[in-house]
Amino acid sequence: MDVKIEESWKRELGPEFESEYFRSLADFVRDAYRRGVCYPPGRFIFEAFNRTPFDKVKVVVIGQDPYHGPNQAHGLCFSVMRPTPPPPSLVNIYKELEQEYGVKIPLSSGDLSSWADQGVLLLNSTLTVAEHAPMSHHGRGWERFTDAVVAALNARRENLVFMLWGSPAGRKGVGIDRSRHLVLTAPHPSPLSAYRGFFGCGHFKSANDYLSAHGKTPVDWLSVAAASHT
């Protein structure tokens, strides 16, 4: 696995890339992609970082592992590449947006790149997966790497919003300094749990209120509606 990652992240995460665990992880990923079909395509493994440089991050959304079917994963959690329609969890994210803003979001696109380009780091805990085998690359080192990502943002940035949906994402946020960042937690938007508190959580408006209060430009969450028509 050749790590092609945006320069600010390369600077911030340099010690990780030089570590023994990451070398083992890279060997595993390289071999997995050689032996079978894995997702996302290799060029998209670090897409979240390449679209959202370290100094541009305003909001962090943490997912689990990439979608494991064709034409879905492209390195941004919850997002799918065009023209794939939104999967069930993303449909529920759109429903929450509609509830908060009163605007209908078309289901013709599940591409969240417009959020990433505005400073929303769409980070999966595990960055790769084998085809049709969810969780297949867990425990190989990705979790340690993405823990380091969260730790770097927590320590070296101020007034970020962390949107943590579901128990695994919540555990990822245990070390975040709540006096310097806003941490929003809710059940996962999956159809199995969205009705237990994801719907009605108000996270999108809460995030923007916090960003505005700290002199940052709010995220145009409804840009996904406009993107559906392009």
Residue pairs with C-beta under 8 A, 6 or more apart in sequence:
1 25
1 26
1 27
1 29
1 30
1 33
1 42
1 45
3 10
3 17
3 26
3 46
4 43
4 46
4 50
5 13
5 46
5 49
5 50
6 46
6 49
6 50
6 53
6 54
7 53
8 53
8 54
8 55
9 46
9 49
9 53
9 54
10 17
11 54
12 54
12 152
12 156
13 145
13 148
13 149
13 152
16 22
16 145
16 148
21 141
21 144
22 141
22 145
24 140
24 141
25 140
25 141
25 142
25 145
28 137
28 140
28 141
29 38
29 45
29 128
29 137
29 140
32 38
32 128
32 130
32 137
33 42
33 128
36 130
36 131
37 130
37 131
38 128
38 129
38 130
38 131
38 137
39 66
39 67
39 68
39 69
39 70
39 72
39 73
39 128
39 129
39 131
40 47
40 66
40 73
40 74
40 75
40 128
41 74
44 73
44 74
44 75
45 75
45 127
45 128
46 75
46 127
47 74
47 75
47 76
47 116
48 75
48 76
48 77
48 116
48 121
48 122
48 123
48 124
49 121
50 75
51 76
51 113
51 116
51 117
52 116
52 117
52 119
52 120
52 121
52 122
54 152
54 153
54 157
55 157
56 119
57 119
57 120
57 121
57 153
57 157
57 160
58 118
58 119
58 120
58 160
58 161
58 211
58 216
58 217
58 219
59 119
59 120
59 121
59 160
59 161
59 162
59 163
59 207
59 211
59 219
60 120
60 121
60 123
60 150
60 153
60 160
60 161
60 162
60 163
61 77
61 78
61 120
61 121
61 122
61 123
61 163
61 165
62 77
62 123
62 124
62 125
62 146
62 150
62 162
62 163
62 164
62 165
62 169
62 172
62 173
63 77
63 78
63 122
63 123
63 124
63 125
63 169
64 77
64 124
64 125
64 126
64 135
64 166
64 168
64 169
65 124
65 125
65 126
65 127
65 128
65 129
65 134
65 135
65 137
65 138
66 72
66 73
66 75
66 77
66 124
66 126
66 127
66 128
66 129
67 73
67 80
67 87
67 129
68 129
68 130
68 131
68 132
68 133
68 134
68 136
69 131
69 132
70 131
71 80
71 81
71 84
72 80
72 81
72 84
72 87
73 80
73 81
73 129
74 80
74 81
74 111
75 127
76 112
76 113
76 116
76 122
77 122
77 123
77 124
78 89
78 90
78 93
78 112
78 122
78 189
79 90
79 110
79 111
79 112
79 113
79 116
79 122
80 86
80 87
80 90
80 110
80 111
81 111
82 109
82 111
83 108
83 109
84 110
85 107
85 108
85 109
85 110
86 94
86 107
86 109
86 110
87 110
88 190
88 191
89 188
89 189
89 190
89 191
89 194
90 110
90 112
90 189
91 107
92 189
92 190
92 191
92 194
92 198
92 199
93 189
94 105
94 107
94 224
95 194
95 199
96 189
96 198
96 199
96 200
96 201
96 203
96 204
97 103
97 105
97 204
97 221
97 222
97 224
98 104
98 105
99 199
99 200
100 202
100 204
100 205
101 204
101 205
101 221
101 222
103 222
103 225
104 225
105 222
105 224
105 225
105 228
106 225
106 228
106 229
107 228
108 228
108 229
109 224
109 227
109 228
111 224
111 227
112 120
112 122
112 224
113 227
114 220
114 223
114 224
114 226
114 227
115 122
115 219
115 221
115 223
115 224
116 122
118 217
118 219
118 220
118 223
119 219
120 219
121 153
123 146
123 149
123 150
124 146
125 142
125 143
125 146
125 168
125 169
125 172
126 135
126 137
126 138
126 140
126 142
126 143
126 146
127 137
127 142
127 145
127 146
128 137
128 142
129 135
129 136
129 137
130 136
130 137
146 172
147 172
150 162
150 172
150 173
150 175
150 176
151 175
153 160
154 160
154 175
154 176
154 177
154 180
154 181
158 180
158 181
158 214
159 180
159 181
159 182
159 210
159 211
159 214
159 216
160 181
160 182
161 181
161 182
161 184
161 206
161 207
161 210
161 211
162 173
162 176
162 181
162 182
162 183
162 184
163 184
163 203
163 207
164 170
164 172
164 173
164 183
164 184
164 185
164 186
165 185
165 186
165 187
165 188
165 189
165 198
166 187
166 188
166 190
166 193
167 188
169 185
169 188
170 185
173 183
173 185
176 183
182 206
182 207
182 210
184 201
184 203
184 206
184 207
186 197
186 198
186 201
186 203
187 193
187 194
187 196
187 197
187 198
188 194
188 198
189 198
204 219
204 221
207 218
207 219
208 218
208 219
208 221
211 217
211 218
211 219
212 218
